[in-house]
Amino acid sequence: MPDTTLSTTYPKREDRRAQMLEILKEETAKLAGSDEWAQMLTFVSRFHSYSFRNLLLIAAQRPDATYVCGYKTWPTMGRHVRKGEKGIAILAPCTRKVEDENTGETRRQLFGFRPAYVFDLAQTDGDPLPGLTEPTITCDDDGPFDRLVAVAEGEGLTVSHVAEADTPGTRGWYRPGEKTISVVAGYSRAEQTRTMLHELAHHFDPAVTDVLGDRAARELTAESAAFIVAQRLGLDTTGYSAFY
């Protein structure tokens, strides 16, 4: 974990915030340039962007599908389709070369579709897929969590622990319509504290109720705010905030 000790040469709160955000920016840049991140991007880039029609076909035949690609593509990722597995039927475009009458340039023209088959990750064996390791958050004091719960309750919110989330890796969520914050219980108290900071930041962000707005911007706002407050509480979330 990098040294995130704040300089005492910043007397103003705004300057301290600027320094903390600069730290977060630098750590994010380090992550983006890491081998681990590059491997993940290379892996994801090998998957096709399926049309809405094909997504419906995939969901209808295999609702639990995660990553799907063709029989010959899986070996390029160090995996192979198990013998006897049934393919997921999709519609693949059929194209042919045609010459533009005006420019004389050759281009490919769609003239129909044909059945093709893809296979889900669960239908394959082989090398483990690349993944990103979430940094661990540590804190010497469990007190901040209880104080944050008190803040939430003072705002009229109900905070509860849940056994697990529907989406793997999710550590908590805020539902403004229900005025609730849910925290996944399986994580350390330090990680739950960061989750509380993040979800409370959503609560105090006026844009959180704009369902048609930029979700990525809302998440960036919430995590940046959580990082800043965490620093003041003595909770080092630098690595995780950059990862997030």
C-alpha atoms as an extended CHARMM CRD file, in Angstrom:
* protein
*
       244  EXT
         1         1  MET       CA              0.0000000000        0.0000000000        0.0000000000  PROA      1               0.0000000000
         2         2  PRO       CA              1.4630000000        3.3910000000       -0.9450000000  PROA      2               0.0000000000
         3         3  ASP       CA              2.3060000000        6.1080000000        1.5370000000  PROA      3               0.0000000000
         4         4  THR       CA             -0.8090000000        8.2480000000        1.7210000000  PROA      4               0.0000000000
         5         5  THR       CA              0.3110000000       10.4680000000        4.5980000000  PROA      5               0.0000000000
         6         6  LEU       CA             -1.1230000000       13.9120000000        4.0220000000  PROA      6               0.0000000000
         7         7  SER       CA              1.1500000000       16.9070000000        3.9770000000  PROA      7               0.0000000000
         8         8  THR       CA              0.7100000000       19.4330000000        6.7810000000  PROA      8               0.0000000000
         9         9  THR       CA              1.4750000000       22.2430000000        4.3710000000  PROA      9               0.0000000000
        10        10  TYR       CA             -2.1600000000       22.3530000000        3.2550000000  PROA      10              0.0000000000
        11        11  PRO       CA             -4.0260000000       24.5200000000        5.7590000000  PROA      11              0.0000000000
        12        12  LYS       CA             -7.3130000000       24.6110000000        3.8870000000  PROA      12              0.0000000000
        13        13  ARG       CA             -9.8400000000       21.7780000000        3.6930000000  PROA      13              0.0000000000
        14        14  GLU       CA            -10.2080000000       22.2650000000       -0.0710000000  PROA      14              0.0000000000
        15        15  ASP       CA             -6.4510000000       21.8570000000       -0.5340000000  PROA      15              0.0000000000
        16        16  ARG       CA             -6.4100000000       18.6750000000        1.5420000000  PROA      16              0.0000000000
        17        17  ARG       CA             -9.2020000000       17.2900000000       -0.6380000000  PROA      17              0.0000000000
        18        18  ALA       CA             -7.2570000000       18.1790000000       -3.7620000000  PROA      18              0.0000000000
        19        19  GLN       CA             -4.1830000000       16.3890000000       -2.4430000000  PROA      19              0.0000000000
        20        20  MET       CA             -6.1740000000       13.2620000000       -1.5640000000  PROA      20              0.0000000000
        21        21  LEU       CA             -7.8100000000       13.1640000000       -4.9800000000  PROA      21              0.0000000000
        22        22  GLU       CA             -4.3840000000       13.5050000000       -6.5840000000  PROA      22              0.0000000000
        23        23  ILE       CA             -3.2370000000       10.4490000000       -4.6000000000  PROA      23              0.0000000000
        24        24  LEU       CA             -6.2800000000        8.5340000000       -5.8410000000  PROA      24              0.0000000000
        25        25  LYS       CA             -5.5930000000        9.6390000000       -9.4180000000  PROA      25              0.0000000000
        26        26  GLU       CA             -1.9890000000        8.3900000000       -9.2270000000  PROA      26              0.0000000000
        27        27  GLU       CA             -3.0050000000        5.0140000000       -7.7840000000  PROA      27              0.0000000000
        28        28  THR       CA             -5.6680000000        4.5640000000      -10.4650000000  PROA      28              0.0000000000
        29        29  ALA       CA             -3.0610000000        5.2580000000      -13.1570000000  PROA      29              0.0000000000
        30        30  LYS       CA             -0.7580000000        2.6160000000      -11.6180000000  PROA      30              0.0000000000
        31        31  LEU       CA             -3.5480000000        0.0390000000      -11.6660000000  PROA      31              0.0000000000
        32        32  ALA       CA             -4.4870000000        0.8510000000      -15.2630000000  PROA      32              0.0000000000
        33        33  GLY       CA             -0.8640000000        0.2420000000      -16.2830000000  PROA      33              0.0000000000
        34        34  SER       CA             -0.4610000000       -3.0380000000      -14.4080000000  PROA      34              0.0000000000
        35        35  ASP       CA              0.0130000000       -6.4450000000      -16.0310000000  PROA      35              0.0000000000
        36        36  GLU       CA             -3.0420000000       -7.7480000000      -14.1790000000  PROA      36              0.0000000000
        37        37  TRP       CA             -5.2810000000       -5.1070000000      -15.7270000000  PROA      37              0.0000000000
        38        38  ALA       CA             -3.7830000000       -5.6440000000      -19.1890000000  PROA      38              0.0000000000
        39        39  GLN       CA             -4.4900000000       -9.3770000000      -18.9730000000  PROA      39              0.0000000000
        40        40  MET       CA             -8.0960000000       -8.7010000000      -18.0440000000  PROA      40              0.0000000000
        41        41  LEU       CA             -8.5730000000       -6.2820000000      -20.9530000000  PROA      41              0.0000000000
        42        42  THR       CA             -7.0280000000       -8.7790000000      -23.3690000000  PROA      42              0.0000000000
        43        43  PHE       CA             -9.4030000000      -11.4610000000      -22.1220000000  PROA      43              0.0000000000
        44        44  VAL       CA            -12.5060000000       -9.2800000000      -22.4160000000  PROA      44              0.0000000000
        45        45  SER       CA            -11.5150000000       -8.0430000000      -25.8820000000  PROA      45              0.0000000000
        46        46  ARG       CA            -11.8000000000      -11.5660000000      -27.2770000000  PROA      46              0.0000000000
        47        47  PHE       CA            -15.5320000000      -11.6990000000      -26.7100000000  PROA      47              0.0000000000
        48        48  HSD       CA            -17.9200000000      -10.5130000000      -29.3680000000  PROA      48              0.0000000000
        49        49  SER       CA            -20.5320000000       -7.8530000000      -28.7640000000  PROA      49              0.0000000000
        50        50  TYR       CA            -23.7050000000       -9.7910000000      -29.3650000000  PROA      50              0.0000000000
        51        51  SER       CA            -26.7990000000       -8.2030000000      -30.8220000000  PROA      51              0.0000000000
        52        52  PHE       CA            -29.8970000000       -7.8010000000      -28.6910000000  PROA      52              0.0000000000
        53        53  ARG       CA            -31.5450000000      -10.5890000000      -30.6840000000  PROA      53              0.0000000000
        54        54  ASN       CA            -28.6860000000      -12.9740000000      -29.9310000000  PROA      54              0.0000000000
        55        55  LEU       CA            -28.6590000000      -11.9600000000      -26.2720000000  PROA      55              0.0000000000
        56        56  LEU       CA            -32.3100000000      -13.0130000000      -26.1110000000  PROA      56              0.0000000000
        57        57  LEU       CA            -31.4570000000      -16.3320000000      -27.7650000000  PROA      57              0.0000000000
        58        58  ILE       CA            -28.6040000000      -16.9600000000      -25.3320000000  PROA      58              0.0000000000
        59        59  ALA       CA            -30.7480000000      -16.0570000000      -22.3170000000  PROA      59              0.0000000000
        60        60  ALA       CA            -33.5950000000      -18.2970000000      -23.4950000000  PROA      60              0.0000000000
        61        61  GLN       CA            -31.3430000000      -21.3410000000      -23.9140000000  PROA      61              0.0000000000
        62        62  ARG       CA            -28.9350000000      -20.7970000000      -21.0230000000  PROA      62              0.0000000000
        63        63  PRO       CA            -30.1550000000      -18.1640000000      -18.5190000000  PROA      63              0.0000000000
        64        64  ASP       CA            -27.0780000000      -18.5910000000      -16.3030000000  PROA      64              0.0000000000
        65        65  ALA       CA            -24.5720000000      -17.9280000000      -19.1090000000  PROA      65              0.0000000000
        66        66  THR       CA            -21.6720000000      -15.6070000000      -18.2570000000  PROA      66              0.0000000000
        67        67  TYR       CA            -18.9970000000      -15.6030000000      -20.9800000000  PROA      67              0.0000000000
        68        68  VAL       CA            -19.8180000000      -17.2170000000      -24.3150000000  PROA      68              0.0000000000
        69        69  CYS       CA            -17.8050000000      -17.6580000000      -27.4950000000  PROA      69              0.0000000000
        70        70  GLY       CA            -17.2800000000      -20.1140000000      -30.3340000000  PROA      70              0.0000000000
        71        71  TYR       CA            -15.8200000000      -23.6020000000      -30.1630000000  PROA      71              0.0000000000
        72        72  LYS       CA            -12.5650000000      -22.5630000000      -31.8550000000  PROA      72              0.0000000000
        73        73  THR       CA            -12.1670000000      -19.3850000000      -29.8150000000  PROA      73              0.0000000000
        74        74  TRP       CA            -12.0000000000      -21.0480000000      -26.3910000000  PROA      74              0.0000000000
        75        75  PRO       CA             -8.6300000000      -22.7850000000      -27.1160000000  PROA      75              0.0000000000
        76        76  THR       CA             -7.0570000000      -19.3600000000      -27.7420000000  PROA      76              0.0000000000
        77        77  MET       CA             -7.7960000000      -18.6560000000      -24.0630000000  PROA      77              0.0000000000
        78        78  GLY       CA             -6.3210000000      -21.9170000000      -22.8410000000  PROA      78              0.0000000000
        79        79  ARG       CA             -9.6640000000      -23.6710000000      -22.4490000000  PROA      79              0.0000000000
        80        80  HSD       CA            -11.6660000000      -26.2270000000      -24.4330000000  PROA      80              0.0000000000
        81        81  VAL       CA            -15.3100000000      -27.1970000000      -24.6840000000  PROA      81              0.0000000000
        82        82  ARG       CA            -16.0600000000      -30.4450000000      -22.8850000000  PROA      82              0.0000000000
        83        83  LYS       CA            -17.0890000000      -33.4220000000      -25.0040000000  PROA      83              0.0000000000
        84        84  GLY       CA            -20.8540000000      -33.8000000000      -25.2950000000  PROA      84              0.0000000000
        85        85  GLU       CA            -21.7040000000      -30.1750000000      -24.4370000000  PROA      85              0.0000000000
        86        86  LYS       CA            -24.6560000000      -28.7550000000      -26.3770000000  PROA      86              0.0000000000
        87        87  GLY       CA            -24.0090000000      -25.4610000000      -28.1390000000  PROA      87              0.0000000000
        88        88  ILE       CA            -26.1040000000      -22.3270000000      -27.6840000000  PROA      88              0.0000000000
        89        89  ALA       CA            -27.6430000000      -21.4370000000      -31.0430000000  PROA      89              0.0000000000
        90        90  ILE       CA            -27.3420000000      -17.8570000000      -32.2640000000  PROA      90              0.0000000000
        91        91  LEU       CA            -27.6840000000      -16.1310000000      -35.6280000000  PROA      91              0.0000000000
        92        92  ALA       CA            -24.4100000000      -15.2560000000      -37.3420000000  PROA      92              0.0000000000
        93        93  PRO       CA            -24.3790000000      -12.6700000000      -40.1530000000  PROA      93              0.0000000000
        94        94  CYS       CA            -23.5790000000      -13.7650000000      -43.6900000000  PROA      94              0.0000000000
        95        95  THR       CA            -21.7140000000      -11.2180000000      -45.7930000000  PROA      95              0.0000000000
        96        96  ARG       CA            -20.1820000000      -11.0150000000      -49.2460000000  PROA      96              0.0000000000
        97        97  LYS       CA            -17.9060000000       -8.6010000000      -51.0490000000  PROA      97              0.0000000000
        98        98  VAL       CA            -19.5450000000       -6.0870000000      -53.3470000000  PROA      98              0.0000000000
        99        99  GLU       CA            -18.1130000000       -3.2360000000      -55.3670000000  PROA      99              0.0000000000
       100       100  ASP       CA            -19.4500000000        0.2600000000      -54.8540000000  PROA      100             0.0000000000
       101       101  GLU       CA            -20.7360000000        1.5270000000      -58.2170000000  PROA      101             0.0000000000
       102       102  ASN       CA            -19.7470000000        5.1220000000      -57.4740000000  PROA      102             0.0000000000
       103       103  THR       CA            -16.3150000000        4.7510000000      -55.8760000000  PROA      103             0.0000000000
       104       104  GLY       CA            -15.2270000000        1.3360000000      -57.0790000000  PROA      104             0.0000000000
       105       105  GLU       CA            -14.2950000000        0.4220000000      -53.5350000000  PROA      105             0.0000000000
       106       106  THR       CA            -14.9450000000       -3.0840000000      -52.2430000000  PROA      106             0.0000000000
       107       107  ARG       CA            -17.0350000000       -3.4840000000      -49.1110000000  PROA      107             0.0000000000
       108       108  ARG       CA            -18.8580000000       -6.2730000000      -47.3380000000  PROA      108             0.0000000000
       109       109  GLN       CA            -22.6370000000       -6.4240000000      -47.5890000000  PROA      109             0.0000000000
       110       110  LEU       CA            -24.9970000000       -8.3300000000      -45.3140000000  PROA      110             0.0000000000
       111       111  PHE       CA            -27.2930000000      -10.6920000000      -47.2070000000  PROA      111             0.0000000000
       112       112  GLY       CA            -28.6600000000      -12.9880000000      -44.5010000000  PROA      112             0.0000000000
       113       113  PHE       CA            -28.0530000000      -14.9750000000      -41.3370000000  PROA      113             0.0000000000
       114       114  ARG       CA            -27.0850000000      -18.5520000000      -40.5610000000  PROA      114             0.0000000000
       115       115  PRO       CA            -27.2320000000      -20.6440000000      -37.3960000000  PROA      115             0.0000000000
       116       116  ALA       CA            -24.0310000000      -20.6870000000      -35.3470000000  PROA      116             0.0000000000
       117       117  TYR       CA            -23.1770000000      -22.0910000000      -31.9490000000  PROA      117             0.0000000000
       118       118  VAL       CA            -21.3980000000      -20.6570000000      -28.9270000000  PROA      118             0.0000000000
       119       119  PHE       CA            -20.5080000000      -22.2200000000      -25.5870000000  PROA      119             0.0000000000
       120       120  ASP       CA            -20.5970000000      -20.7780000000      -22.0940000000  PROA      120             0.0000000000
       121       121  LEU       CA            -17.6220000000      -20.6800000000      -19.7420000000  PROA      121             0.0000000000
       122       122  ALA       CA            -19.3170000000      -23.3180000000      -17.5520000000  PROA      122             0.0000000000
       123       123  GLN       CA            -19.1760000000      -25.7290000000      -20.5110000000  PROA      123             0.0000000000
       124       124  THR       CA            -15.3930000000      -25.5400000000      -20.7320000000  PROA      124             0.0000000000
       125       125  ASP       CA            -12.3160000000      -26.8070000000      -18.8910000000  PROA      125             0.0000000000
       126       126  GLY       CA             -8.7870000000      -25.4740000000      -18.8340000000  PROA      126             0.0000000000
       127       127  ASP       CA             -6.7050000000      -22.6330000000      -17.5150000000  PROA      127             0.0000000000
       128       128  PRO       CA             -8.2820000000      -20.2670000000      -14.9800000000  PROA      128             0.0000000000
       129       129  LEU       CA             -9.4370000000      -17.0010000000      -16.4690000000  PROA      129             0.0000000000
       130       130  PRO       CA             -7.5730000000      -13.8190000000      -15.5690000000  PROA      130             0.0000000000
       131       131  GLY       CA             -9.1100000000      -11.7430000000      -12.8220000000  PROA      131             0.0000000000
       132       132  LEU       CA             -8.4570000000       -8.6960000000      -10.7240000000  PROA      132             0.0000000000
       133       133  THR       CA             -7.6240000000       -9.1290000000       -7.0540000000  PROA      133             0.0000000000
       134       134  GLU       CA             -9.5190000000       -6.7070000000       -4.8600000000  PROA      134             0.0000000000
       135       135  PRO       CA             -7.1890000000       -4.9950000000       -2.3610000000  PROA      135             0.0000000000
       136       136  THR       CA             -7.8110000000       -5.6480000000        1.3290000000  PROA      136             0.0000000000
       137       137  ILE       CA             -8.8690000000       -2.7300000000        3.5000000000  PROA      137             0.0000000000
       138       138  THR       CA             -7.5440000000       -2.5210000000        7.0480000000  PROA      138             0.0000000000
       139       139  CYS       CA             -8.4220000000       -0.3330000000        9.9890000000  PROA      139             0.0000000000
       140       140  ASP       CA             -7.2060000000       -0.3840000000       13.5930000000  PROA      140             0.0000000000
       141       141  ASP       CA            -10.4950000000        0.9650000000       14.9430000000  PROA      141             0.0000000000
       142       142  ASP       CA            -13.9540000000       -0.5090000000       14.3840000000  PROA      142             0.0000000000
       143       143  GLY       CA            -15.6180000000        2.5690000000       15.8830000000  PROA      143             0.0000000000
       144       144  PRO       CA            -16.1420000000        4.5030000000       12.6260000000  PROA      144             0.0000000000
       145       145  PHE       CA            -18.6450000000        1.9300000000       11.3880000000  PROA      145             0.0000000000
       146       146  ASP       CA            -20.9580000000        2.4740000000       14.3510000000  PROA      146             0.0000000000
       147       147  ARG       CA            -20.6500000000        6.2510000000       13.9840000000  PROA      147             0.0000000000
       148       148  LEU       CA            -21.5690000000        6.0130000000       10.3030000000  PROA      148             0.0000000000
       149       149  VAL       CA            -24.5960000000        3.8870000000       11.1380000000  PROA      149             0.0000000000
       150       150  ALA       CA            -25.6440000000        6.5960000000       13.5920000000  PROA      150             0.0000000000
       151       151  VAL       CA            -25.2820000000        9.2130000000       10.8450000000  PROA      151             0.0000000000
       152       152  ALA       CA            -27.4120000000        7.1030000000        8.5100000000  PROA      152             0.0000000000
       153       153  GLU       CA            -30.1060000000        6.6030000000       11.1350000000  PROA      153             0.0000000000
       154       154  GLY       CA            -30.0620000000       10.3470000000       11.8070000000  PROA      154             0.0000000000
       155       155  GLU       CA            -30.8770000000       10.7840000000        8.1190000000  PROA      155             0.0000000000
       156       156  GLY       CA            -33.8880000000        8.4890000000        8.4780000000  PROA      156             0.0000000000
       157       157  LEU       CA            -32.1710000000        5.5130000000        6.8450000000  PROA      157             0.0000000000
       158       158  THR       CA            -32.3660000000        1.8950000000        7.9870000000  PROA      158             0.0000000000
       159       159  VAL       CA            -29.0620000000        0.0120000000        7.9480000000  PROA      159             0.0000000000
       160       160  SER       CA            -29.1060000000       -3.7820000000        7.8270000000  PROA      160             0.0000000000
       161       161  HSD       CA            -26.6530000000       -6.6200000000        7.2500000000  PROA      161             0.0000000000
       162       162  VAL       CA            -27.4130000000       -9.1820000000        4.5490000000  PROA      162             0.0000000000
       163       163  ALA       CA            -25.8600000000      -12.6020000000        4.1470000000  PROA      163             0.0000000000
       164       164  GLU       CA            -24.8750000000      -12.1910000000        0.5040000000  PROA      164             0.0000000000
       165       165  ALA       CA            -25.5330000000      -10.1790000000       -2.6500000000  PROA      165             0.0000000000
       166       166  ASP       CA            -27.1300000000      -11.3500000000       -5.8810000000  PROA      166             0.0000000000
       167       167  THR       CA            -24.1070000000      -10.0400000000       -7.7910000000  PROA      167             0.0000000000
       168       168  PRO       CA            -20.7460000000      -11.5700000000       -6.7430000000  PROA      168             0.0000000000
       169       169  GLY       CA            -18.3640000000       -8.9950000000       -5.3170000000  PROA      169             0.0000000000
       170       170  THR       CA            -21.0670000000       -6.5270000000       -4.3250000000  PROA      170             0.0000000000
       171       171  ARG       CA            -20.4440000000       -5.3160000000       -0.7720000000  PROA      171             0.0000000000
       172       172  GLY       CA            -23.5240000000       -3.1980000000       -0.2210000000  PROA      172             0.0000000000
       173       173  TRP       CA            -26.1410000000       -0.9520000000       -1.8030000000  PROA      173             0.0000000000
       174       174  TYR       CA            -28.3130000000        2.0850000000       -1.1530000000  PROA      174             0.0000000000
       175       175  ARG       CA            -31.9910000000        2.2490000000       -2.1290000000  PROA      175             0.0000000000
       176       176  PRO       CA            -33.1940000000        5.8570000000       -1.9100000000  PROA      176             0.0000000000
       177       177  GLY       CA            -36.8450000000        4.9730000000       -2.5040000000  PROA      177             0.0000000000
       178       178  GLU       CA            -36.8360000000        2.5820000000        0.4490000000  PROA      178             0.0000000000
       179       179  LYS       CA            -34.4080000000        4.6910000000        2.5260000000  PROA      179             0.0000000000
       180       180  THR       CA            -32.2280000000        1.6610000000        3.2470000000  PROA      180             0.0000000000
       181       181  ILE       CA            -28.5480000000        0.7780000000        3.1800000000  PROA      181             0.0000000000
       182       182  SER       CA            -27.6370000000       -2.8970000000        3.0090000000  PROA      182             0.0000000000
       183       183  VAL       CA            -24.1590000000       -4.1060000000        3.9650000000  PROA      183             0.0000000000
       184       184  VAL       CA            -22.9420000000       -7.6140000000        3.0810000000  PROA      184             0.0000000000
       185       185  ALA       CA            -21.9220000000       -9.2890000000        6.3270000000  PROA      185             0.0000000000
       186       186  GLY       CA            -19.1830000000      -11.5430000000        4.9650000000  PROA      186             0.0000000000
       187       187  TYR       CA            -16.5500000000       -8.8070000000        4.7920000000  PROA      187             0.0000000000
       188       188  SER       CA            -14.3050000000       -7.3480000000        7.4880000000  PROA      188             0.0000000000
       189       189  ARG       CA            -15.5050000000       -4.4300000000        9.5830000000  PROA      189             0.0000000000
       190       190  ALA       CA            -12.9970000000       -2.1580000000        7.8350000000  PROA      190             0.0000000000
       191       191  GLU       CA            -14.4460000000       -3.1100000000        4.4340000000  PROA      191             0.0000000000
       192       192  GLN       CA            -17.9780000000       -2.6420000000        5.7590000000  PROA      192             0.0000000000
       193       193  THR       CA            -16.9530000000        0.8290000000        6.9290000000  PROA      193             0.0000000000
       194       194  ARG       CA            -15.8270000000        1.7320000000        3.4160000000  PROA      194             0.0000000000
       195       195  THR       CA            -19.1110000000        0.4040000000        2.0790000000  PROA      195             0.0000000000
       196       196  MET       CA            -21.0290000000        2.5880000000        4.5280000000  PROA      196             0.0000000000
       197       197  LEU       CA            -19.0200000000        5.6200000000        3.4160000000  PROA      197             0.0000000000
       198       198  HSD       CA            -19.7560000000        4.8610000000       -0.2380000000  PROA      198             0.0000000000
       199       199  GLU       CA            -23.4800000000        4.3150000000        0.2370000000  PROA      199             0.0000000000
       200       200  LEU       CA            -23.8400000000        7.3770000000        2.4870000000  PROA      200             0.0000000000
       201       201  ALA       CA            -22.0890000000        9.4090000000       -0.2010000000  PROA      201             0.0000000000
       202       202  HSD       CA            -24.8080000000        8.2590000000       -2.6150000000  PROA      202             0.0000000000
       203       203  HSD       CA            -27.4130000000        9.4100000000       -0.1020000000  PROA      203             0.0000000000
       204       204  PHE       CA            -25.9370000000       12.9020000000        0.1120000000  PROA      204             0.0000000000
       205       205  ASP       CA            -25.5080000000       13.1770000000       -3.6700000000  PROA      205             0.0000000000
       206       206  PRO       CA            -28.5640000000       14.9130000000       -5.2090000000  PROA      206             0.0000000000
       207       207  ALA       CA            -27.8760000000       13.1760000000       -8.5250000000  PROA      207             0.0000000000
       208       208  VAL       CA            -28.5190000000        9.7160000000       -7.0590000000  PROA      208             0.0000000000
       209       209  THR       CA            -32.2690000000       10.0260000000       -7.7440000000  PROA      209             0.0000000000
       210       210  ASP       CA            -31.6450000000       10.8290000000      -11.4220000000  PROA      210             0.0000000000
       211       211  VAL       CA            -32.2280000000        7.3550000000      -12.8470000000  PROA      211             0.0000000000
       212       212  LEU       CA            -31.5940000000        8.6220000000      -16.3800000000  PROA      212             0.0000000000
       213       213  GLY       CA            -28.3350000000       10.3290000000      -15.4390000000  PROA      213             0.0000000000
       214       214  ASP       CA            -24.7550000000        9.1390000000      -15.7430000000  PROA      214             0.0000000000
       215       215  ARG       CA            -24.3980000000        6.1820000000      -13.3680000000  PROA      215             0.0000000000
       216       216  ALA       CA            -20.6200000000        6.0710000000      -13.8310000000  PROA      216             0.0000000000
       217       217  ALA       CA            -20.4000000000        9.7010000000      -12.7210000000  PROA      217             0.0000000000
       218       218  ARG       CA            -22.4920000000        8.9610000000       -9.6320000000  PROA      218             0.0000000000
       219       219  GLU       CA            -20.2550000000        6.0290000000       -8.7110000000  PROA      219             0.0000000000
       220       220  LEU       CA            -17.1180000000        8.1280000000       -9.2050000000  PROA      220             0.0000000000
       221       221  THR       CA            -18.5800000000       10.8340000000       -6.9800000000  PROA      221             0.0000000000
       222       222  ALA       CA            -19.5160000000        8.3500000000       -4.2520000000  PROA      222             0.0000000000
       223       223  GLU       CA            -16.1610000000        6.5540000000       -4.2050000000  PROA      223             0.0000000000
       224       224  SER       CA            -14.1780000000        9.8040000000       -4.3080000000  PROA      224             0.0000000000
       225       225  ALA       CA            -16.1930000000       11.1300000000       -1.3630000000  PROA      225             0.0000000000
       226       226  ALA       CA            -15.7680000000        7.8330000000        0.4920000000  PROA      226             0.0000000000
       227       227  PHE       CA            -12.0070000000        7.9600000000       -0.0730000000  PROA      227             0.0000000000
       228       228  ILE       CA            -11.7180000000       11.5240000000        1.2260000000  PROA      228             0.0000000000
       229       229  VAL       CA            -13.7030000000       10.8500000000        4.3990000000  PROA      229             0.0000000000
       230       230  ALA       CA            -11.9330000000        7.5220000000        4.9450000000  PROA      230             0.0000000000
       231       231  GLN       CA             -8.6050000000        9.3210000000        4.9770000000  PROA      231             0.0000000000
       232       232  ARG       CA             -9.8750000000       11.6330000000        7.7220000000  PROA      232             0.0000000000
       233       233  LEU       CA            -11.0500000000        8.6030000000        9.7110000000  PROA      233             0.0000000000
       234       234  GLY       CA             -7.6880000000        6.8770000000        9.4230000000  PROA      234             0.0000000000
       235       235  LEU       CA             -9.0340000000        4.1980000000        7.0630000000  PROA      235             0.0000000000
       236       236  ASP       CA             -6.6890000000        3.5330000000        4.1210000000  PROA      236             0.0000000000
       237       237  THR       CA             -8.8850000000        2.7340000000        1.1130000000  PROA      237             0.0000000000
       238       238  THR       CA             -6.4280000000        3.9890000000       -1.5290000000  PROA      238             0.0000000000
       239       239  GLY       CA             -5.9130000000        0.6660000000       -3.2930000000  PROA      239             0.0000000000
       240       240  TYR       CA             -9.5700000000       -0.3260000000       -3.2430000000  PROA      240             0.0000000000
       241       241  SER       CA            -10.8260000000        3.1000000000       -4.3350000000  PROA      241             0.0000000000
       242       242  ALA       CA             -8.4410000000        3.0070000000       -7.3030000000  PROA      242             0.0000000000
       243       243  PHE       CA             -9.6140000000       -0.5440000000       -8.1050000000  PROA      243             0.0000000000
       244       244  TYR       CA            -13.2670000000        0.5130000000       -7.8180000000  PROA      244             0.0000000000
